[in-house]
């Protein structure tokens, strides 16, 4: 039976990342299905909250009426095992895991061990777990989460108009993703530094989620004298992003790991050929007919793939046609929300 639920998010729901975009859209779709979600902002700083943020988050969660279902985003859930244990006695808990916290790039080995143990313990108290891909589901099996407790509800895509791309001028490269170590922007800049003989321009869309990484990225760009050929736009409005997908020639993002990778799916939905990596769930989203995948952190392989597709318009056109075909197989948000809704409804 549908009804009131709490949907706990670590920070501002409008934060421009794939995870928050998933949460925001899923909340909207759940309302369409008859649920009445109340959004709880657990505060900023997760997965490394300070004592004050943790205490405030605990108070907000404890304020949810007993017996009401609570969905908690994994960015917070994974570092709140004590809170999960206490809440599990009085509330049905649904953990929403985008990808295991320990798999974030830039995390020290000691911190990864601590995050893995914390998330494993927290998940043991979840009555249900919703994940965004089969890859994430397989990863959580190693955390001891029973398969029957896991529901895969991948991000949906919206229908985009079919566009025939007619190339003129430099090849327009597009990268979309927050500026964090995991996205591999340093690898991308190094690869492009060896392709200055080719006509291309790169546009990067993503907020400076990790300020230190953003500073290093701009330093890489300046060091390789690529300033005139790289535009860093920060976060942009959805209408502007859709325009960039429509007017670009090639999507490229050498991520070191993705639990799903919404930007890859969005590129494919817009019929945009993709260069990505074999890391995480990316191969589940990017088929051979729609893109080229190379090993993560492999600068020569990325440079070779870029050179081939920048130089060869026919290859880009072939992959674009494959992307348009693959777009028809991507789930809609309504279909994914139904899976999410069913998972919530089964928890009592």
Secondary structure, 3 states (H helix, E strand, C coil): CCCEEEEEECCCCCCCCHHHHHHHHHHHHHHHCCCEEEEEECCCCCCCCCHHHHHHHHHHHHCCCCCCEEEEEHHHHCCCHHHHHHHHHHCCEEEEECCCHHHCCCCCHHHHHHHHHHHHHHHCCCCEEEECCHHHHHHHHCCCCCHHHEEECCCCCCCCCCCCCCCCCCEEEEEECCCCHHHCHHHHHHHHHCCCCCCEEEEEECCCCCHHHHHHHHHHHHHCCCHHHEEEEECCCHHHHHHHHHHCCEEECCCCCCCCCHHHHHHHHCCCCEEEECCCCHHHHCCCCCEEEECCCCHHHHHHHHHHHHHCHHHHHHHHHHHHHHHCCCCCHHHHHHHHHHHHHHCC
